[in-house]
Structure formats: C-alpha cells, structure tokens
C-alpha cells in the first residue's frame, strides 16, 4: 500500500473514532497529526458557523465525526425549511423523530391551526353580523321621499356593508321637503347605530322647527347617548314649494348651491360644532335662508367625496365644482351619473378610505 | 432487447399478499431486503462492471419510483401535499425518514435527506456512496409529479460516514 493510502486510511479511521490499523513511519505519523489538526480546526469552524445559523456551510469531510456534524446540520436545515413552510401558512407541517422538540413543534403548529380556525370562525360570525346590520340599517334608513317640486338623486357608497353616512328625507304637511345628510365618526357597526338613533329622532324632530333648532336637539340627544369621542356631522335643508330654503350645517363639508341661470356655485359652510361632542351648544348652530329658482340645484355630500383621489390629488371642493360646471347643461340624472363615473374611476386606481354619499336636489317648482 | 419479455414490471406482479400469506402477512426483515439487493448487485457487477451495475440499479429505482407514485401516492394537488404524502408514506412503510432541506419551486431544485434508510443505514463504512437505487427511486417520484425528468445525486451517505443520506435533485 502506498504511503498516501496508508495515511488516508489512518486519517479516516481516526476521524471515525477508531484506532489506526496500519503501520505508520515517523514521517507519516507527523503528517497524520498535521492532517488531524487541520481537520479539527475545520470541524470547529463548521460547528461555529452552523451554531450561528449559517446552515449552508459546506463541510467536505467523510467519516462518522464529520457525518454526525452533517447530520445535525441536515436536521437544522430541515427544521428551517419546515418553519418557513409554517410561516407561509402551511399549518399541517409535523416534525418526526426529534424527541421533545417534535412534540413541542407539533403542539405549536396545532395551536396555530386551532387559533386560525377560531379567528376564521369569528370572522365569519362578524361578517354575518355585519350583513345583518347592513340589512337592518337599510330598512331603518328607508327610501328617499318623493315630492312634486323637487327632483332628488342619491349616490350611496358605504365603505363596508354598514355605513357611518346616512340620508333621511321627509315631507311635511305644509308642502315642505326636508333632507338631512349625516356622517357619524367611524365606519363600522358603532357608526351605523348612531345613524339609526339619529334617524329615529329625526322622524319626529325634522318636520318641525328651524334647522338650527333641529341641530341643537340632535346634539343634545347624541351628547347624552353616545360614548366620548363619537359624534356626527350633518347638513340639513328644508325646501318649500315656493323655493324658499332654510339650511344649517353642523361641522360638515359645505353645501353647494348651483344657480341654473348663471351657473354660479354658492358655498354654505358649517357654523357649528360636531353633533354630540358637547352637551350645551345653544349658540353653535344657525339657520341660513335663501331662495331657489326653477332648476337651481343643491348638493349635499359627505367628506368621503372630498377625500377621494383623482390621480394623486384629492378631489376637494374645487374638483367637485369643476364637475358641476361641466354638467351645468346636463340633467340632474346625468350630473349624478358623471359623479358616479368619477367615483368609479377613482376606486379603480385608489383605495377609497371612507363612506361616500352625495344627495343632489333640483328645484323644479310647483306643478301647475 | 427481446420483444417477448417475461419480466416486464407491473404492480400486479407484487401479488395478493392477503391471499398468499394469510399467516405470515406482508412484513419481512430489512436484512432480507438488503440480502436481495447486495447479492443482486454482486452478481450484476461480476457479469458486467460496477458502472453498469449502478446504472441498472438506478434504472430499477426509477421504475420503482414511478410505480410507487402511480399506485400509492394518489394525485397530490400541490408540492406541499406531495412532500407530506411522501414523508408520511415513507414512514408508514418504513422506507426511511424523508426530510426536505431546500425546495426551490421556481427552478424545481431540491435537497432532501433520508435517515434510517432502508438501503444503507447501518451498513459498514465504505469510501463511496451506495444509494443508487434510492437516487433512481427519487428521480421517478419527481418525474411523475412534475412531469419532467430529474437527475438525482447522493452527496452524503451512511456508507461514507454520514448519519443521514443527502440527495441533490435537479431538473434535466
């Protein structure tokens, strides 16, 4: 046997935990010691790297000692692979034949799976509740009231099934059409409950009294009833058959009035604080009076419309006025369709972040 | 090659063990499986050469892998299910403990290990990797699932001192 073969065999036996069987000369013995020392150094480096998580470390030696280290590395690499699979949502992964670790890992994955099932079940329950709440809200809020002296169109895009936006309309005996557009803080069920509560109150409050008085009553009701931090903004218009209008704005975006003859768009800003925020705000709300001529239009909308993004910019009042100017000669139905198209275009490229409601009213005068 | 073959493999050739072995059942000792492998390898090497014996073993493994997939693995819906079924069945049938270390699904490259391997674990240490049949077997499984050919090479083996056999699987 050549010296090299004797040396390799002796080295392999040593690093496999066996005594060398061949006869080694003094020179070969020294070579063997050097080889073993080098192996020890490489082995130590490999173990340090593996223990530091560098599981790709290559260790090209054979023999049982090297094999034991590679066995450890193989198990760690497999666990890393399995953990990654769990991280990617595969909760059926199991570790086998690794003693206590297998039991702990498998228990952890089982718990994760159980928690996921619980969350999914809760989510389904919540979705069912939201769908029911949406139905209830729709039923409670009812339809838009029709009269012969105004044409009314509604655009309603709740962010979720239930909405913090709502519109309530009614007609009183003395030929008066009233509309309230409100926006409760938040978007979910809590906001929807505020809308339902306010609507129920408006059924009796709205037909009577001046707009500022209605706002004060709603403020008082909400301040007494809703938790701190929840509130409502709203706008209210009352239109008589002769074109006389009374309006009030409680911390809501402006009311826009578009004149048919000149195309001029007038703005009516909010004068009061949000409804329900403070208990006694007697002077906070005021009623504004104006007169409509035939084909004049009133636009009430929630802040969702202002915050809608067109390209990278918010629509804002200027954007809405721009749309209305372009639609001056169009019918009310066509104008609302144009606004709807803008909303659709925006929602195709941007995330709509709020409920979005538009109530468009055109005064058509008393039918002869 | 003879056209009229006597030994062309089909799953049916494994026979009806319930009927044929009502008392002894379908289990036997690993030593007997290895006895057949080792003696067959010996005779093949004597009749041909080491390389040809390995080639025949690889090819037989490939055939076995395909038959195993088609008859026992069902139709896994995705890679995750394929791997899980393979692991479970390998443990159930005591073929070995299969563990995946890497799975590059885009490139379809894999590294897997087989511990307590039916073919080699516990064999004396040699200076070469022995699991050629396993290489073919894994290639057959992969080919059936992915619908393309794979090359499988054993890079660590019990017979070269390692405690687990490691295979690199690459598409051809």
Interface residues (C-beta under 8 A of the other chain):
Chain A: X12 X16 X62 X63 X64 X65 X66 X67 X68 X70 X71 X74 X75 X77 X78 X80 X81 X85 X90 X92 X93 X96 X97
Chain B: X80 X84 X87 X91 X97 X99 X100 X101 X102 X103 X111 X113 X115 X125 X127 X156 X158 X160 X161 X162 X163 X164 X166
